[in-house]
Amino acid sequence: MGGPQPATAGADRALDGVRVGVVTFPGSLDDRDAVRAVRLAGGSAVQLWHGDHDLQGVDAVIIPGGFSYGDYLRAGAISRFAPLMEQITAAASGGANALPVLGICNGFQVLTEAHLLPGSMIKNNSLHFICRDQRLRVENAGTFWTADYADGEEIVVPLKNQDGQFVADNRTLDELEGEGRVVFRYVDGNPNGSRRDIAGISNIAGNVVGLMPHPEHAVEAGFGPDSSARGDVGVRGGTDGLGIFTSVLKKLVG
């Protein structure tokens, strides 16, 4: 079967040297899943605490899904003021050596609140929590987090959210489209009313990416979706999300 596979003892050990930080906030839900995804991809995961002021020299950062601070005020609105977010925001805006940052679900919401990504997230148009396997199309394989895919490639990963509707004014949407910053788009139906079926976007440099679905839940056979865009798989056999994590490791290695 095509696509990235979990790292083994014979995998390129250079990936071990890439240290990917995973931030935990009060209310984070998927931080341990993100840590496991990094390790399955072959990298070294570093657990980071939201209240710290030190990024511990990591090479990239993942802001995971969950309900940080209980989604009070707005999803991600309080988390953006965490001490560690000050460090992440500065490092992610650092020019040629800018820190790669991935925001998944609640992490995407945090990135918009921190103005590292444009737009905002509001409640799903159904006003209900959604949990299902979702097909996506990779629209931009040129980012730090999508380099192991091809433009136009489709993947299946889980989706679970209640504030997952991406919104922005038409000028911002046109800029995202025109600059190639729409990274993922929903396929086979829009689950939450997101404008232009957008599931994920990037900043101009491509080091910061946010997406609503959960690639970290589609990295290991036996624990993933029941389907894959790459062909038939067994029950819980989908691993289409692993490429998100192998992408950043390989980009950083060289």
Residue pairs with C-beta under 8 A, 6 or more apart in sequence:
1 228
1 230
1 231
1 233
2 230
3 230
3 239
3 240
3 242
3 243
4 41
4 148
4 239
4 242
4 243
4 246
5 239
5 242
6 40
6 41
6 219
6 220
6 239
6 242
7 15
7 39
7 40
7 41
7 42
11 42
12 42
12 253
14 253
14 254
15 41
15 42
15 43
15 249
15 250
15 253
16 42
16 43
16 44
17 44
17 253
18 43
18 44
18 59
18 60
18 248
18 249
18 252
18 253
19 43
19 44
19 45
19 46
19 56
19 57
19 58
19 59
19 60
20 38
20 43
20 44
20 45
20 46
20 58
20 59
20 60
20 61
20 62
20 245
20 248
20 249
21 45
21 46
21 47
21 48
21 55
21 56
21 58
21 60
21 61
21 62
22 31
22 34
22 35
22 38
22 45
22 46
22 47
22 48
22 61
22 62
22 64
23 31
23 48
23 49
23 50
23 61
23 62
23 63
23 64
23 84
23 88
23 107
24 31
24 47
24 48
24 49
24 50
24 64
25 50
25 66
25 68
25 69
25 79
25 82
26 50
26 68
26 69
26 70
27 66
27 67
27 68
27 69
27 70
27 71
28 64
28 65
28 66
28 68
28 106
29 64
29 65
29 66
29 67
29 106
30 64
30 65
30 66
30 104
30 105
30 214
30 216
30 217
31 47
31 64
31 66
33 64
33 214
33 216
33 217
34 45
34 62
34 64
34 104
34 216
35 45
35 47
36 45
36 216
36 219
36 220
37 215
37 216
37 219
37 241
37 242
37 244
37 245
38 44
38 45
38 62
38 245
39 45
40 219
40 220
40 242
40 245
41 219
41 242
41 245
41 246
41 249
42 246
42 249
43 245
43 248
43 249
46 56
46 58
48 55
48 56
48 58
48 61
48 84
49 84
50 68
50 79
50 82
50 83
50 84
50 85
51 82
51 83
51 84
52 83
52 84
53 83
53 84
53 86
53 87
54 87
55 61
55 84
55 87
55 88
55 91
55 99
58 99
59 99
59 100
59 252
60 99
60 100
60 101
60 102
60 144
60 248
60 252
61 88
61 91
61 92
61 99
61 100
61 101
61 102
62 101
62 102
62 103
62 104
62 107
63 88
63 101
63 102
63 103
63 104
63 106
63 107
63 110
63 111
64 104
64 105
64 106
64 107
64 216
65 104
65 105
65 106
65 107
65 160
65 214
65 216
66 105
66 106
67 75
67 106
68 75
68 76
68 78
68 79
68 106
68 110
69 78
69 79
71 106
71 163
72 78
74 109
74 113
74 163
75 106
75 109
75 121
75 163
76 106
76 109
76 110
76 111
76 112
76 113
76 114
76 121
77 113
79 85
79 106
79 110
79 113
80 110
80 113
80 114
85 110
85 114
88 99
88 101
88 114
89 114
89 116
91 98
91 99
92 98
92 99
92 100
92 101
92 116
92 203
92 207
92 208
93 116
98 205
98 207
98 208
99 207
100 144
100 145
100 207
100 208
100 248
100 251
100 252
101 111
101 116
101 207
101 208
101 209
102 145
102 208
102 209
102 210
102 211
102 244
102 248
103 109
103 110
103 111
103 117
103 208
103 209
103 210
103 211
104 210
104 211
104 213
104 214
104 215
104 216
105 160
105 161
105 164
105 211
105 212
105 213
105 214
107 210
108 117
108 121
108 200
108 210
108 211
108 212
109 121
109 163
111 117
111 208
111 210
112 118
112 119
112 120
112 121
112 210
116 203
116 208
117 201
117 202
117 203
117 208
117 210
118 168
118 172
118 175
118 176
118 201
119 166
119 167
119 168
119 172
119 176
119 201
120 166
120 167
120 168
121 163
121 164
121 165
121 166
121 167
121 212
122 163
122 165
122 167
123 162
123 163
123 165
124 130
124 161
124 162
124 163
124 164
124 165
124 191
124 192
124 193
125 165
125 192
125 193
126 192
126 193
128 162
129 160
129 161
129 162
130 159
130 160
130 161
130 162
130 164
130 191
130 192
131 158
131 159
131 160
132 158
132 159
132 160
132 191
133 156
133 157
133 158
133 159
133 225
133 226
133 227
133 238
134 156
134 157
134 158
134 159
134 186
134 191
134 199
134 213
135 154
135 155
135 156
135 186
135 187
135 188
135 229
136 154
136 155
136 156
136 157
136 184
136 185
136 186
136 187
136 199
136 200
136 211
136 213
137 152
137 153
137 154
137 184
137 185
137 187
138 146
138 149
138 150
138 151
138 152
138 153
138 154
138 155
138 183
138 184
139 151
139 152
139 180
139 182
139 183
139 184
139 185
140 146
140 151
140 180
140 181
140 182
140 183
140 202
140 206
141 147
141 149
141 150
141 151
141 153
142 180
142 206
143 183
143 202
143 206
143 207
143 209
143 247
144 206
144 207
144 209
144 247
144 248
144 251
144 252
145 183
145 209
145 244
145 247
145 248
146 183
146 209
146 243
146 244
146 247
147 247
147 248
147 250
147 251
148 243
148 244
148 246
148 247
148 250
149 155
149 243
149 247
153 229
154 187
154 229
155 215
155 218
155 228
155 229
155 240
155 241
155 243
156 218
156 225
156 227
156 228
156 229
156 238
156 240
157 213
157 214
157 215
157 217
157 218
157 225
157 238
157 240
157 241
158 213
158 214
158 217
158 218
158 224
158 225
159 191
159 212
159 213
159 214
160 214
161 192
161 212
164 191
164 192
164 194
164 212
165 192
165 193
165 194
166 194
166 195
166 198
166 199
166 201
166 212
167 194
167 195
168 176
168 195
173 195
173 196
173 198
175 181
176 182
176 198
176 201
177 196
179 204
181 201
181 202
181 203
181 204
182 196
182 198
182 200
182 201
183 200
183 201
183 202
183 209
183 211
184 198
184 199
184 200
184 211
184 213
185 196
185 197
185 198
185 199
186 194
186 197
186 198
186 199
187 197
190 197
192 212
194 212
199 211
199 212
199 213
200 209
200 210
200 211
200 212
200 213
201 209
201 210
201 211
202 208
202 209
202 210
214 241
215 240
215 241
215 242
215 243
215 244
215 245
216 241
216 244
216 245
217 223
217 224
217 225
217 241
218 224
218 225
218 238
218 239
218 240
218 241
218 242
219 239
219 241
219 242
219 245
220 239
220 242
221 233
221 234
221 236
221 237
221 238
221 239
222 236
222 237
223 236
224 233
224 236
224 237
224 238
224 239
224 240
224 241
225 236
225 238
225 240
226 233
226 235
226 236
226 237
226 238
227 233
227 238
228 237
228 238
228 239
228 240
229 240
230 240
233 239
